[in-house]
Amino acid sequence: MSRIVVLEDRCKGCLLCVAACPAGIIRQSGRFNQNGYKVVEVPDEDKDKCTGCASCAITCPDVAIRVYRSKKKEAADD
């Protein structure tokens, strides 16, 4: 299962990743990081919807998102 991890200490809550996510699963959380910024999150019920496209990480100006992609299934030889 593909997933993202938000490095909360780096996140400034700019929400660019929210706009960039084609699955629409990233949202602003109610938590603040050590610098006083509201961080983003992917709710538990939406975590399995992540495709691993990395649009969020590419868009993030603070390099606060790590993307872990699932391995693609190999096609069966006919």
KOLMI-964437 format. One record per residue: residue number from 0; residue in one letter; x, y negated, z of N, C-alpha, C in turn. Coordinates in Angstrom, 3 decimals. Example, Ala and Ser with C-alpha at 12.3 -4.5 7.8 and 13.67 -1.06 7.14 Angstrom:
% residues 2
+-----+-----+----------+----------+----------+----------+----------+----------+----------+----------+----------+
:   n : res :   n_east :  n_north :     n_up :  ca_east : ca_north :    ca_up :   c_east :  c_north :     c_up :
+-----+-----+----------+----------+----------+----------+----------+----------+----------+----------+----------+
:   0 :   A :   13.190 :    5.690 :    7.800 :   12.300 :    4.500 :    7.800 :   13.200 :    3.300 :    7.800 :
:   1 :   S :   12.850 :    2.250 :    7.080 :   13.670 :    1.060 :    7.140 :   12.900 :   -0.030 :    7.870 :
+-----+-----+----------+----------+----------+----------+----------+----------+----------+----------+----------+
//
This chain:
% residues 78
+-----+-----+----------+----------+----------+----------+----------+----------+----------+----------+----------+
:   n : res :   n_east :  n_north :     n_up :  ca_east : ca_north :    ca_up :   c_east :  c_north :     c_up :
+-----+-----+----------+----------+----------+----------+----------+----------+----------+----------+----------+
:   0 :   M :    0.841 :    1.176 :    0.000 :    0.000 :    0.000 :    0.000 :    0.890 :   -1.243 :    0.000 :
:   1 :   S :    0.656 :   -2.130 :   -0.948 :    1.393 :   -3.388 :   -0.996 :    0.921 :   -4.280 :    0.142 :
:   2 :   R :    1.824 :   -5.144 :    0.598 :    1.468 :   -6.037 :    1.694 :    2.420 :   -7.216 :    1.718 :
:   3 :   I :    2.007 :   -8.260 :    2.438 :    2.898 :   -9.388 :    2.659 :    3.130 :   -9.544 :    4.151 :
:   4 :   V :    4.263 :  -10.133 :    4.468 :    4.586 :  -10.476 :    5.851 :    4.925 :  -11.957 :    5.852 :
:   5 :   V :    4.235 :  -12.704 :    6.686 :    4.483 :  -14.139 :    6.804 :    5.474 :  -14.364 :    7.937 :
:   6 :   L :    6.572 :  -15.033 :    7.619 :    7.563 :  -15.402 :    8.632 :    7.040 :  -16.669 :    9.298 :
:   7 :   E :    6.311 :  -16.482 :   10.381 :    5.570 :  -17.582 :   10.993 :    6.451 :  -18.737 :   11.439 :
:   8 :   D :    7.686 :  -18.467 :   11.819 :    8.559 :  -19.552 :   12.257 :    8.958 :  -20.470 :   11.097 :
:   9 :   R :    8.811 :  -19.994 :    9.841 :    9.150 :  -20.793 :    8.667 :    7.938 :  -21.457 :    8.029 :
:  10 :   C :    6.757 :  -20.943 :    8.296 :    5.526 :  -21.419 :    7.659 :    5.171 :  -22.824 :    8.154 :
:  11 :   K :    4.860 :  -23.716 :    7.203 :    4.460 :  -25.082 :    7.553 :    2.983 :  -25.323 :    7.288 :
:  12 :   G :    2.250 :  -24.267 :    6.966 :    0.814 :  -24.398 :    6.776 :    0.404 :  -25.238 :    5.588 :
:  13 :   C :    1.207 :  -25.257 :    4.541 :    0.886 :  -26.077 :    3.366 :   -0.266 :  -25.495 :    2.550 :
:  14 :   L :   -0.538 :  -24.220 :    2.719 :   -1.639 :  -23.506 :    2.069 :   -1.474 :  -23.338 :    0.565 :
:  15 :   L :   -0.278 :  -23.545 :    0.032 :   -0.043 :  -23.293 :   -1.385 :   -0.229 :  -21.811 :   -1.710 :
:  16 :   C :    0.120 :  -20.953 :   -0.776 :   -0.040 :  -19.511 :   -0.986 :   -1.513 :  -19.120 :   -1.059 :
:  17 :   V :   -2.350 :  -19.822 :   -0.324 :   -3.792 :  -19.559 :   -0.353 :   -4.319 :  -19.804 :   -1.760 :
:  18 :   A :   -3.901 :  -20.907 :   -2.361 :   -4.343 :  -21.239 :   -3.714 :   -3.745 :  -20.301 :   -4.753 :
:  19 :   A :   -2.540 :  -19.782 :   -4.491 :   -1.848 :  -18.940 :   -5.465 :   -2.304 :  -17.489 :   -5.454 :
:  20 :   C :   -2.914 :  -17.044 :   -4.396 :   -3.283 :  -15.630 :   -4.259 :   -4.468 :  -15.282 :   -5.171 :
:  21 :   P :   -4.257 :  -14.438 :   -6.186 :   -5.362 :  -14.091 :   -7.082 :   -6.421 :  -13.223 :   -6.403 :
:  22 :   A :   -6.055 :  -12.532 :   -5.348 :   -7.013 :  -11.694 :   -4.619 :   -7.809 :  -12.508 :   -3.601 :
:  23 :   G :   -7.348 :  -13.708 :   -3.295 :   -8.048 :  -14.586 :   -2.358 :   -8.079 :  -14.069 :   -0.931 :
:  24 :   I :   -7.004 :  -13.396 :   -0.506 :   -7.013 :  -12.774 :    0.819 :   -6.210 :  -13.532 :    1.876 :
:  25 :   I :   -5.459 :  -14.534 :    1.472 :   -4.649 :  -15.292 :    2.427 :   -5.481 :  -16.464 :    2.938 :
:  26 :   R :   -5.438 :  -16.694 :    4.252 :   -6.192 :  -17.803 :    4.836 :   -5.387 :  -18.426 :    5.977 :
:  27 :   Q :   -5.789 :  -19.617 :    6.351 :   -5.148 :  -20.284 :    7.489 :   -5.658 :  -19.635 :    8.773 :
:  28 :   S :   -4.751 :  -19.346 :    9.674 :   -5.144 :  -18.722 :   10.937 :   -5.396 :  -19.798 :   11.984 :
:  29 :   G :   -5.782 :  -19.377 :   13.154 :   -5.974 :  -20.296 :   14.267 :   -4.731 :  -20.423 :   15.127 :
:  30 :   R :   -3.663 :  -19.711 :   14.736 :   -2.420 :  -19.724 :   15.517 :   -1.481 :  -20.832 :   15.048 :
:  31 :   F :   -0.694 :  -21.329 :   15.967 :    0.327 :  -22.321 :   15.663 :    1.697 :  -21.691 :   15.867 :
:  32 :   N :    2.665 :  -22.074 :   15.042 :    4.031 :  -21.579 :   15.253 :    4.764 :  -22.498 :   16.222 :
:  33 :   Q :    6.030 :  -22.216 :   16.457 :    6.812 :  -22.970 :   17.439 :    6.998 :  -24.435 :   17.053 :
:  34 :   N :    6.783 :  -24.743 :   15.771 :    6.923 :  -26.126 :   15.307 :    5.597 :  -26.882 :   15.289 :
:  35 :   G :    4.522 :  -26.214 :   15.673 :    3.225 :  -26.862 :   15.742 :    2.398 :  -26.788 :   14.474 :
:  36 :   Y :    2.828 :  -25.974 :   13.507 :    2.074 :  -25.815 :   12.265 :    1.130 :  -24.628 :   12.373 :
:  37 :   K :   -0.059 :  -24.768 :   11.792 :   -0.968 :  -23.630 :   11.696 :   -0.438 :  -22.714 :   10.605 :
:  38 :   V :   -0.288 :  -21.454 :   10.916 :    0.277 :  -20.492 :    9.970 :   -0.823 :  -19.799 :    9.182 :
:  39 :   V :   -0.428 :  -19.105 :    8.126 :   -1.382 :  -18.342 :    7.326 :   -1.343 :  -16.875 :    7.724 :
:  40 :   E :   -2.373 :  -16.153 :    7.310 :   -2.464 :  -14.731 :    7.619 :   -3.318 :  -14.036 :    6.569 :
:  41 :   V :   -3.230 :  -12.725 :    6.580 :   -4.142 :  -11.886 :    5.812 :   -4.944 :  -11.104 :    6.843 :
:  42 :   P :   -6.259 :  -11.291 :    6.872 :   -7.084 :  -10.576 :    7.848 :   -6.951 :   -9.060 :    7.674 :
:  43 :   D :   -7.070 :   -8.328 :    8.766 :   -6.938 :   -6.876 :    8.727 :   -7.860 :   -6.235 :    7.706 :
:  44 :   E :   -9.081 :   -6.736 :    7.587 :  -10.040 :   -6.123 :    6.670 :   -9.685 :   -6.351 :    5.198 :
:  45 :   D :   -8.749 :   -7.266 :    4.924 :   -8.349 :   -7.553 :    3.540 :   -6.958 :   -7.052 :    3.180 :
:  46 :   K :   -6.241 :   -6.498 :    4.127 :   -4.853 :   -6.101 :    3.876 :   -4.712 :   -5.101 :    2.732 :
:  47 :   D :   -5.686 :   -4.221 :    2.555 :   -5.593 :   -3.224 :    1.494 :   -5.894 :   -3.807 :    0.111 :
:  48 :   K :   -6.283 :   -5.071 :    0.038 :   -6.580 :   -5.723 :   -1.238 :   -5.349 :   -6.374 :   -1.864 :
:  49 :   C :   -4.240 :   -6.416 :   -1.138 :   -3.009 :   -7.020 :   -1.658 :   -2.467 :   -6.161 :   -2.804 :
:  50 :   T :   -2.184 :   -6.812 :   -3.931 :   -1.676 :   -6.098 :   -5.106 :   -0.148 :   -6.141 :   -5.200 :
:  51 :   G :    0.483 :   -6.944 :   -4.360 :    1.939 :   -7.064 :   -4.402 :    2.421 :   -7.923 :   -5.559 :
:  52 :   C :    1.577 :   -8.797 :   -6.067 :    1.934 :   -9.610 :   -7.239 :    3.030 :  -10.635 :   -6.943 :
:  53 :   A :    3.186 :  -11.012 :   -5.697 :    4.215 :  -11.950 :   -5.214 :    3.949 :  -13.404 :   -5.604 :
:  54 :   S :    2.758 :  -13.729 :   -6.077 :    2.435 :  -15.126 :   -6.396 :    2.575 :  -16.014 :   -5.174 :
:  55 :   C :    2.179 :  -15.506 :   -4.032 :    2.271 :  -16.279 :   -2.794 :    3.724 :  -16.589 :   -2.436 :
:  56 :   A :    4.570 :  -15.589 :   -2.544 :    5.979 :  -15.765 :   -2.179 :    6.699 :  -16.689 :   -3.156 :
:  57 :   I :    6.361 :  -16.581 :   -4.418 :    6.978 :  -17.437 :   -5.431 :    6.581 :  -18.891 :   -5.209 :
:  58 :   T :    5.345 :  -19.115 :   -4.803 :    4.811 :  -20.459 :   -4.601 :    5.297 :  -21.097 :   -3.302 :
:  59 :   C :    5.617 :  -20.299 :   -2.304 :    5.974 :  -20.819 :   -0.984 :    7.274 :  -21.632 :   -1.024 :
:  60 :   P :    7.205 :  -22.933 :   -0.726 :    8.404 :  -23.765 :   -0.761 :    9.366 :  -23.501 :    0.399 :
:  61 :   D :    8.902 :  -22.809 :    1.418 :    9.733 :  -22.566 :    2.593 :   10.224 :  -21.126 :    2.703 :
:  62 :   V :   10.008 :  -20.333 :    1.675 :   10.430 :  -18.930 :    1.623 :    9.974 :  -18.205 :    2.899 :
:  63 :   A :    8.710 :  -18.380 :    3.211 :    8.162 :  -17.842 :    4.452 :    7.366 :  -16.556 :    4.249 :
:  64 :   I :    7.375 :  -16.011 :    3.032 :    6.581 :  -14.817 :    2.753 :    7.455 :  -13.734 :    2.148 :
:  65 :   R :    7.363 :  -12.547 :    2.706 :    8.040 :  -11.363 :    2.177 :    6.976 :  -10.456 :    1.577 :
:  66 :   V :    7.250 :   -9.909 :    0.413 :    6.303 :   -9.027 :   -0.266 :    6.882 :   -7.621 :   -0.304 :
:  67 :   Y :    6.075 :   -6.666 :    0.098 :    6.444 :   -5.255 :    0.047 :    5.462 :   -4.574 :   -0.892 :
:  68 :   R :    5.984 :   -4.046 :   -1.996 :    5.131 :   -3.437 :   -3.013 :    5.082 :   -1.927 :   -2.851 :
:  69 :   S :    3.940 :   -1.377 :   -3.169 :    3.790 :    0.071 :   -3.186 :    4.516 :    0.606 :   -4.420 :
:  70 :   K :    5.015 :    1.803 :   -4.303 :    5.614 :    2.437 :   -5.464 :    4.518 :    2.820 :   -6.436 :
:  71 :   K :    4.791 :    2.609 :   -7.696 :    3.820 :    2.977 :   -8.723 :    3.814 :    4.499 :   -8.884 :
:  72 :   K :    2.644 :    5.036 :   -9.108 :    2.545 :    6.475 :   -9.339 :    3.066 :    6.768 :  -10.731 :
:  73 :   E :    3.863 :    7.823 :  -10.831 :    4.401 :    8.199 :  -12.126 :    3.337 :    8.896 :  -12.952 :
:  74 :   A :    3.331 :    8.585 :  -14.229 :    2.355 :    9.220 :  -15.108 :    2.731 :   10.679 :  -15.317 :
:  75 :   A :    1.738 :   11.533 :  -15.362 :    1.980 :   12.963 :  -15.561 :    2.358 :   13.207 :  -17.015 :
:  76 :   D :    3.348 :   14.064 :  -17.210 :    3.760 :   14.422 :  -18.571 :    2.737 :   15.394 :  -19.150 :
:  77 :   D :    2.359 :   15.140 :  -20.402 :    1.386 :   16.027 :  -21.047 :    2.073 :   17.076 :  -21.881 :
+-----+-----+----------+----------+----------+----------+----------+----------+----------+----------+----------+
//
